[in-house]
Amino acid sequence: MKALNRTFSKVLAGLFLSSLALSASAQDAPAASSTKGEFSVGADLVSSYVWRGFDQGATGPSIQPTVEFTYGSLSIGAWGSTNFAGTSKECDFYVGYAVSDAFSVTITDYNWAIANNYFEYDNDLTSHVYELGLAYSGEKFSASVNTMFYGADKAVDGADLKNAYTTYFELGYALTDNTSLAVGGLLVNEDAVGINAYGVAQDGVNICNISLTTSKDIKITDSFTLPLSGSVILNPMSEDVNFVVTASF
């Protein structure tokens, strides 16, 4: 499994560089709108914090803000999550590039343990996890592959801890205009028991996220509508189930 995940990581890196080159050659002249950067801000209120099928242990509801700067096809942003009890905090940064209307590449810096010296970036000591992701989003079908390649995602190799290259993949399908189904899984190294960033014990390929999500817009005033969604999330890997309601602002 270790060789398989390293292969995934190399493929992702190759596709990342290739996609940037293809995009640069395809864009002879940037559109007028791409020459002006824009800032945006938003937030989600979630009844519980579940990520890729795994409950993140944040007791009660969480607020999850986003701040993003976009310049043409490039996006740079920060995403966070804090529960109302103040016992859970996460701050992530990302850089994304839209290769086309359907394909995108993203590098994300995850950090779930901010209290443990946030500015420590040594691969063997840091609490950060860096991930490379490729995503496709079509009219009905979507797909993504995400591989952690640096930081606090480790596997035991003899007496040493080395990068585990844990990979998450997901396939999605739009059943209707407001309802979608997603199935996701993990490729976990056989030596990464209890150490990798997901904290899971099973090795090999495991389905960890089967989710059904539906959404609706609630009209508050003539000028303000509140997007609301609900998700039923099954995790066969951890034998868990969650129901999450999300309000977006």
Summary of the structure (lengths in Angstrom):
residues: 249
radius of gyration: 18.8
end to end distance: 41.5
largest distance: 63.7
contacts: 730
relative contact order: 0.15
helix: 12%
strand: 54%
